[in-house]
Amino acid sequence: MRTTRRYLAKEIYRSSSVVLVALLGLFTFFALIEELDKVGTRFTLLNLFYMQALALPTYLYDLLPIGVLIGSVLALAGLAQRNELVILRVSGVSGFKLLGMLWLVTVPWVVGAFVLSEVITPAAELKASDVSLRLLGRAEGGRLSSGYWFKEADADGGTRIINISQLSADGSVTEITLYEFREGQELASMSQAASGRFADGTLLLRDVTQTIIDESSIVALADARRPAEPATRVEHLPERLLDTSLTPERLIARVLTPERMSILDLSDYIRYLADNNLQTERQVVALWRKVAYPFTLFVMMTIAAPIAFMQTRRGGVGSKVFIGILLGVGFFMVNQLALNVGMLSKWAPWVTALIPNLGALALALGALLLMENQHGVRRFIQTRLPWSKTLA
């Protein structure tokens, strides 16, 4: 069995790697064509190649399930065409035992996908965002044209809103605007700083211009009378230190899209959003989908098994690969449809993430079970449905 499993693994890894390289090349080529209009004096062709190189981990993460499916179908169909699967079946290896071997072969793919998802993709996405901001003047992810926005509660029971123009992975920020509100959502002060740094639960602002609104002036203006004291006063401070719940990791989370964040960073960011009464639906769904991602690879391998076991006389490999491509693309479309419909319909996050996988797994196992018992199914049809003999 160990020899058989190693042989299966060798064939599947080789075919899947070839398919993934081909898919990566295809998607990268189309992305290069689409981005060529941005090339100019500031954004050179070399910069474009660098940006596409940073996007390769993201492409690989998205294409891995389809690549594993097509590569596995191609490898298993080749074995079936050379009658090697028939030899395994005759030697006593059942379809479900062979499926167990295929699941063991999938484990290294799952480990690689975990490393890709938790380490490589977030780092590449963050670097790509920095490069895009520096060269194109814009960044993907959670950055608006006005910069990044954060909300948190302060120690006095009020609310603090922070606007940051640019931020980096080490916690350094530039062009910060800070709005501080009292308990009644009354603006207490506005501060502008040239630069700052988040570290150890604090925010250190440098070169600060602070505009403080006098509390009594709000009451006076509400009564339509002239306040006794000036409504505002302006202070210039070389530095200002604030206690904050924001960390460099949470700053990075704001840059990345939820699907590209690591599970730990995404969980921490969800807690931050929930503590500040901000929406968490998209982040929670993304967390469930990341947890379900390894399960998707097992589902793809399960779908590949009955396709490869189908008996075809001529052109078996081509037809099986075509079916695998159709099923892979169909699964991807259903998965995206479930995400969009689930977000609009307010489905539970686990439903949005798991239902497509569970449905595909049930269909694949059902198809494999029918193939394992095809003689019994044919006998049942002939005995229960006499008219089937006439059709045959």
Order of alpha helices (4+ residues) and beta strands (2+ residues): alpha-alpha-alpha-alpha-alpha-beta-beta-beta-beta-beta-alpha-beta-alpha-alpha-alpha-alpha-alpha-alpha-alpha
